[in-house]
Amino acid sequence: MREIFINIGILFLLLIIVYAIVAHYRTAWAVRKVRNTSKEKKILRLDEMLRPFGFLYDPKQDIIYSKLHPWQRELGYEKAFDEGAVLLSMVIDCEPVYFEYDGKMWLIEFWKGQYGMTTGAEIGLYAAEKPKDYKTGDEKKLHYDSVSDEEIIRMQYVLYRKEEEVFRRNAPHWWLTGFEPGLFSKPKELEMFIRLIFPTEKMCYAFYKGLVAIGYGAKKSYICGKYATLYYHCPKSKQPKRNHEWLRILAQYNNKRNCRLYQKRTKMFDTDLDKITFISFRYPILYRALRGFTRWRKIKKNKKTRGR
């Protein structure tokens, strides 16, 4: 019996040694693969991997962002998206601003926080037909459609983490986003300095009234003609009911662990382009975890698909 246990121990030790050798050579192969691939080919490859999920890579800032016409545009917006975010390891602050303009109900919402293994921020623009029996408070119950190309506005923002700039975005869009892979943040550590350019002064003022209605004063926001500027740090709106504290703690624990693992496994590279390319070769499971933020609103998409 003793000899059996000794043989099992030796076999187990041999398996560990073989695994370590294989892992070493796989890592060395992946490192060579990344270093021998041109930057242009790595960008093309990363874009090909991200495009089906509605995102692209920005080589200037080394971040990931959403396309103008991703599949998410077909979904529009409902409050359920924010309520279900924490279930996808997205611990974020949500700031919806509702207002009425030109016979429609409009929604501009700001998000910032931890999207799985990425720190990110978003601005979304949506509209809905005003119900004939509309009552104050119904705006939160409506389904909003993503606006058309003719209705998009220019959006600008700078995202700061602990007073240090993370990235900035500036484009005519309906859903302006940015995500920094491998960076862990608490939502309260993030700040957004936002500027929106509306097609008319009337629309800008209608939006400003929506800001004032949820508690933004002159110190946090102001308008000038078609331009609206605001500082977003602590949300004024009531946060989603399903964001129970224990779910947020559990999600953040998992997010922080994955970010540390990402940085540890890719410490031989400086840019996220190289880091992501490397883990896609070497650690496909970690790559799928990194790509987790692309599931944003996937729950609603699946629900719609089943109903067809």
Salt bridges, closest charged atoms under 4 A:
GLU78 OE2 - HIS143 ND1 2.82
GLU78 OE1 - LYS300 NZ 2.92
ASP93 OD2 - LYS112 NZ 2.94
GLU100 OE2 - LYS130 NZ 2.87
ASP138 OD1 - LYS141 NZ 3.96
ASP145 OD1 - HIS143 NE2 3.36
ASP149 OD2 - HIS69 NE2 3.53
ASP149 OD1 - ARG73 NH2 2.88
GLU151 OE2 - LYS104 NZ 3.03
GLU165 OE1 - ARG168 NH2 2.82
GLU189 OE1 - ARG161 NH2 3.93
GLU189 OE2 - LYS162 NZ 3.65
ASP274 OD1 - LYS42 NZ 2.56
